[in-house]
Amino acid sequence: MSEDPELLGGAVLRGGERATLTLTREYPHPVAAVWTALTVPEVTRRWWAALRADLRPGGEFSLMWLNGDPGELQWWPGEVTTLDAPRLLEHTNSEHGLLRWELEPVDVGALRARTRLRLTNDLEGEDAWVPMSLAAWHLHLEALGRALDGGAADWLDWGVTSNARLQRLRTAYAAALTTP
């Protein structure tokens, strides 16, 4: 992956028809706060999607992305495959394959607690889907940082405010993926 600072923390491994995307971010918040942002519907909707979850292996983990036309939003079913609260959540999603969220505290001594989040997304599909997925996760992980600080995405305005940046990131990720 490119050394472009805007693409910080993204990597792709390929195998046949599958791609594994990995994005890593650090947040100046404790693991418990980041875990809450991944698993509590009132918080997930501030940065990611509406959530219906039964947090146990085999339990439901369905998402409704909120950044589309409100009349056309639909639930994308999923299931919890692995759970080790508050450090590991792995679940399926009908549109995004297998998602694995790993949280670990970052030792910063006497400074404020920090958490390293590693998102791994195993997905199937055509090559064009990879840079778009990386770009979209990039924006959602930025929105997670804002949500952890008390903010919330404006889903009705998401397309207008994020589309140009999404396209720029998609182009940058596509270029980085084709660069030897």
C-alpha positions, 0 to 999 in steps of 0.5 A, a space after each residue: 500500500 502507498 505511503 500516502 498519509 491519507 491512506 494511513 493504515 490500509 492493506 489488502 491481501 488477495 487470494 483468488 476471488 477474495 480480498 482481505 482488507 485491513 485498516 488500523 486506527 488509534 483513538 484517544 479513548 479507552 477500549 470500553 468506549 470503542 467497544 460501546 461504539 461497535 456494539 450499542 445501536 444508539 452509538 453505531 448509528 452516529 458513525 456507521 449504521 443502525 444495528 440489530 444485535 444479539 451479542 453472542 456467537 450465532 446471534 444476529 448482527 444486522 446493519 442498515 447503512 443510513 447514508 442512502 435515500 431514507 425510503 430505500 434503506 434496508 437491513 443487511 443481515 449478519 451473524 456474530 461468529 466470534 465474540 470476546 468482549 471487549 476485545 474482539 467482535 467478528 460477524 458476517 454481513 450480507 453485503 460486506 462478507 466477514 468483518 473482524 474488529 480487534 481492540 487493544 489498549 495502547 500503553 501510553 504511560 500516565 497519558 489518557 487511555 488509547 485504543 488501537 482498532 484493527 478492522 479486517 474485512 474478508 470479502 468476495 467480488 470484483 476488483 473495483 469493489 476493493 478500493 471502494 470498500 477501503 475508501 468507505 471504511 476509511 470515512 466510517 473510521 474517521 466518523 467513529 473518531 468524531 462519534 467517540 468525541 461526542 459527534 454524530 454523522 448527518 446521514 441526510 447530508 452524508 452523500 453531499 459532504 462525503 461523496 467528493 472525498 469518497 471518490 478521491 480516496 477510492 481513486 487513491 486506493 485504486 492507484 496504490 493497489 496497482 503500484 508495485 
